[in-house]
Structures are given as C-alpha cells and as structure tokens.
Amino acid sequence: MGRPVLIDFFSAWCEPCREQTAIVEEVAERLGDRVEFRMIDVAERRDLVSAYRLTTVPTVVIEADGVVVGRFEMVTDGETLESILLSLIDDLQKEG
C-alpha cells in the first residue's frame, strides 16, 4: 500500500473552502510526507469534479490504494482528518 492521499477540492470564491484548506495545511504540517496532499481548484479540474461526482465545495476525499475511504462534504476539523490518516498510516506500517 502506498501513502494515503488527501484531496482538498476547493473554489477560490468559497469562504468555507479557505477555512478547510487552512485546516488541511495544518494537518499536512503535522503529518509531513507520510501522506500525499493534493489541493484541487474545481474551476481548473472539471474532469475531477465529474470523476469524483462532486456536488459541493469544500469536499475532502481520503484515498488508500486508489480507493476512497473517506469523503467529507463540509468543513471538517483537523482532528477527524488526522485520525483517519494516522489509522491508514498505522495499517501501512503493519503491512510493511
């Protein structure tokens, strides 16, 4: 299993998106390179909006081995995101 991936889908005009992105950036600082973080502006990646069937922003998607294991369609606190990611990291270490 590769690193977990957190994808933060946002739009520049969206105030809750700015709040969510700040939370994701804090989580990224704490977890470093143990997780791959991607920031996707939905205006620039309509293909991903369709592929992930997004209906709102902010949306945070967490994947493990290309499979969505978490999806949050509202501002989600860092503790929740970090808890899921640490669990995936722990699973990875147990497999390795």
Secondary structure, DSSP 8 states (H G I E B T S, - for coil): ----EEEEEE-TT-HHHHHHHHHHHHHHHHHGGGSEEEEEETTT-HHHHHHTT--SSSEEEEEETTEEEEEESS---HHHHHHHHHHHHHHHHHH-
